Amino acid sequence: MTATSLSQVITLTDEFWHDVQWWCDFLPSWNGTASLLNPNWIPSPEFELFTDASATLGYGAFYKGHWFANTWPTFITNDPLYSIAWKELLPILLSSLIWGHLWYGLRIRFHCDNISVVQIWKKGSSSCPRIMQLVRLLFFTAASNNFHVMISHISGFNNDIADSLSRQQILRFQRLAPQADRVPTKTPDLCTLLTAPMCDVVPSTSHNKPATTST
């Protein structure tokens, strides 16, 4: 909201205070430096990084042989306010939380088939508080590990690997990615993810510190 006069009173919303809290959580963990990023954006297929969500079944992601696939808990399936945009954004966030420490100094371009998610990330905001919670967490994770995120929509994008994971089609997934880990990567508990402070969700040991990446 924009003030039209010096005497106008503006009510600060809950979302405003959530933004302030973001800085309160991030600044104590920041080491005061920021390294230059790779100038090139890495498309997720070239990075062997794929994410997807099903509206009713679950969500999943794949990264260089590692993967996860989970069904939606009942508190999400029973609540229509958890939109498909929220569901598509969640595996992008979880991928960043789990593997983001390996992306130090990189610019990662996720591919997403949901236009709403692409537009939300481009603006950096949403009118939906639940989506904004994920957006803040994703920004926090990227800032803590010194990588940048872009979310793009590309028509005709082959996302069969992540699609099989989000639909819990594990046999299909194993045919598509025969060299993948036999055991899935453990993901954060969703209830904890959605209720804990951001500084407790993102590992504090990773904040702005270079990580050793494997080839």
N, C-alpha and C positions, 0 to 999 in steps of 0.2 A: 504494500500500500504506500502511496506517495502523499506526503503532506502538502496541502495547498496553502497553508499559512503557518506562521511561527507559533500561533496560539493553538493550533489543532492538536488534539490529544489522539495518539495512536496506541491502540492496545496491542501489546506484544503477545503473539500466539504461542501455543505449546511448541509448534514447529520451529519458531525462532529460538526458543530456549534449547531445543534439541541440537540446533546448529551451534549454539554457544558451548554446549556440553561437549560437542565433537572436539572443539579446540582445547577445552579443559582436559580432555582425555589424551589428546595427541601431544600437546606441547611438552608435558613433563617427560615424555619418552623420546622426544626428538633430540638427536645429538647435535643439532645446530648446523649441520652440513647437508648438502644435496649434490650428488654426483650428476655429471652430464649423462643424458640418456642416449642410447643408440638412436641415430637420426631416422632409421627406417622402421615403419610399422610392420610387424610380423603377422601375416594372416594365420589364423588358428589352424587351418589344414596343413600348412607348411610346418607348423609347430607341433603337429600331431596332437592337437587339442580340440576336443569336440564336447559340446554340452547339449542337453535337451531336456524337456519336461513334457509329460503327458498330463492333460487336464484332470484325468480321473485315476490314473494308475500310479505314476511315480516320476522319478527324475534320475538322471545319471550323467556321468562325464567320463571322458577318457583322456589320458595324457601320457604319451610315450610308453604305452604298455600298462600303466597303472589305471585303475578305474574304480568307480563306485556306482551302485544302483540301489535305490531305496524306494519303498512304497510310501505314499502319503499317509501320515498318521491321521486318525479320525478327527482330531481337533481342526485339521485343515480341510479335509473333505466335507465335513459337516458345516463349514462356515463359508458361505458364498462370497464373503469379502476378500477371501484369498483368491484373487483373480488369476487368469492364465498369465498375465504379464508378471505378476509376483512370482508365479511358479517358474516361469522361464528365467527370471533373473536369479533365482535361488541357486541353481547349479553353477552359474557363472561366479557367484560369490563364493560358494563352497570350493570350487576349483582354485580360486585365488587364495583362499584361506589355507588350503592344504598344500598347494604347490607353489604359491607366490614367492616363497623364500628362494626359489630357484630362478626367479625372473628378474633379479636385481639389474637395474639399468636398461631394461627392455621396454619396448612399446608393443603391447599385445592387442591384436584386433580380433575380438570374438565375433563369430558369425551367429546370428539369431534370426529365426524365421518369424518373429513377432515384431511387427512395425512399432507397436506401442513402446516396447522396451527400448528400441533403437532411439525413438524420439525422446523418451524420458532421460536416457543417458546423455543424449546430445544437449538437452537443456540443463541437466543436472538437478532436476526437480520434478515433483509430481504432486498432484492434489491429494493423492492417497497416502496417508501417514504410514501404512504398512509397507508400501513400496519405498517410501523415503527412508525407512529404517534400513532396508537392504542397500539402498544407494549410499547412505552414509557409511555403512559397514564396508562396502566395496571401496569407496574412496579412502577410508581409514586403512584398509589392508594394503592398497596400492601405495599410499603415502608412506606407510610403515616399512615397506619393502622396496621402496624407490623404483617402482615400475608404473607405467601408464597403461590405461585401458581405453580402448575404443570398441564400441559395439556397432556392427554394421549388418545390414540386410542385403543378402545377395540371392537373387532368384535362381532356382535350379541348383542350389548348393546341395551336394550329396552329404547327408548327415546320418547315414544308415547305422554307423557304429553307435552313436549316442542315442539314436531313435530306438535301437534294440534294447539299450540299457533302461531308458525311461519307460519302456513297455514291459520291462522285466523278462525279456526274451533272451535268456542267458545262452541257450544253445545256439541261437542265431548269432548272438554277439561273438561267441567263440569261433564260429565259422568265419565271420568277418575279420576277426582279429586273433588268429590262432596263436600269436606270440605273446598275447597279453598275460598278465599275472593270473595265476589260477585262483588267487584269493583277493577279494576286493579291498580297497583302501578304506580304513575306518573314517567316518565323517563325524563332525561335531553333532552332539545332540541338539535337535531343533528347538526344544523348549529352552535349553540353556542359551543357545544362540540368540533367541528372540527376547530373552529377559535379562541376560547378564550385561554389565557395562562393556563398551567396546574394547577398553584396555584389557579386559579379562578374556575376551573372545579371540583377539589377535595376539599371538605369542609375543611377549615383550622383548624377548631376546633377539627378534629379527628386525626391530625398528631401525631402519636406515643403515643397516650393516651389510656389507657385501657378503654374498654367500658363495660357497664353492659349488660350481655346477658340474654335473657329470655329463659325459658325452655318450 
